[in-house]
Amino acid sequence: MSSGPVAESWCYTQIKVVKFSYMWTINNFSFCREEMGEVIKSSTFSSGANDKLKWCLRVNPKGLDEESKDYLSLYLLLVSCPKAEVRAKFKFSILNAKGEETKAM
């Protein structure tokens, strides 16, 4: 018995991953007088030269509410995006005045 040719098919899909870093410096942060719930926002930035995704950082130096008043709250905000859904994996690092990474709780 002879068997005919076996049809084989396959597909390869590559997801575009964009890696970048953004450094936001807040001069004299230790003198910050914002009250609980008050916000400091970074300028808007993108994750690439031609990227249409726009982001900004937001910090609440004295926390967002009574429960977090003794903590700094830091957020990554998606400002504008032409897509319905975006997935982002990110890491925040807070540097001291010497440029050393501080240990977060």
C-alpha positions in Angstrom: 0.0 0.0 0.0 1.2 3.4 -0.9 0.3 6.3 1.2 0.0 9.7 -0.5 1.9 12.8 0.5 1.3 14.1 4.0 0.3 17.7 4.2 2.3 19.6 6.8 1.7 23.2 7.8 3.1 25.4 10.5 3.0 29.0 11.6 5.5 31.3 13.2 4.4 34.5 15.0 6.7 36.9 16.7 5.3 39.4 19.2 7.1 42.8 19.2 8.6 43.6 22.5 9.9 47.1 23.1 12.3 47.6 26.0 13.2 51.1 27.3 14.0 53.0 30.4 12.9 56.4 31.5 14.6 58.4 34.3 12.5 61.1 36.1 14.5 63.3 38.4 12.6 65.3 41.1 15.1 67.8 42.5 15.0 68.5 46.3 12.4 65.7 46.8 13.1 65.5 50.5 11.7 69.1 50.8 8.5 68.1 49.2 5.5 69.7 51.0 2.6 68.0 49.2 -0.2 66.8 51.4 -1.7 63.3 51.4 -3.4 62.6 48.1 -1.6 65.4 46.2 0.2 64.5 43.0 3.4 65.2 41.2 3.4 64.2 37.5 6.2 63.6 35.1 6.2 65.0 31.6 4.7 62.7 29.0 7.0 60.2 27.3 6.9 57.5 24.7 8.5 54.1 24.6 10.2 54.6 21.3 11.1 57.1 18.6 8.0 56.4 16.5 5.8 54.9 19.2 2.2 56.2 19.5 1.9 55.0 23.1 2.3 57.9 25.5 3.0 57.4 29.2 3.6 59.5 32.3 4.6 58.8 35.9 2.6 60.0 38.9 3.8 60.1 42.5 1.8 60.8 45.7 4.7 61.6 48.1 2.5 61.3 51.2 0.3 58.4 49.9 -3.1 58.4 48.2 -5.3 58.1 51.3 -5.3 57.8 55.1 -4.3 54.1 54.8 -1.2 54.9 52.7 -0.2 58.2 54.3 3.1 57.0 55.5 4.1 55.6 52.1 5.0 56.9 48.7 2.7 55.9 45.9 4.1 55.6 42.4 2.1 54.9 39.2 2.7 54.4 35.5 -0.2 55.9 33.5 -1.0 55.2 29.9 -1.9 58.7 28.6 -2.8 57.9 25.0 -2.9 54.8 22.8 -4.4 54.0 19.4 -5.0 50.3 20.4 -7.8 48.8 22.4 -5.5 46.9 24.7 -1.8 47.3 25.7 0.2 45.0 28.0 3.1 46.4 29.9 5.6 44.8 32.2 7.5 47.5 34.2 9.9 47.9 37.1 10.3 51.0 39.3 13.6 51.9 40.9 14.0 54.8 43.3 17.5 56.2 43.5 18.8 58.3 46.3 20.8 61.5 45.9 24.0 59.5 45.2 22.3 57.6 42.4 22.1 54.4 44.4 19.0 52.2 44.2 17.0 52.3 47.4 15.4 49.2 48.9 11.6 49.2 48.6 9.3 47.4 51.0 
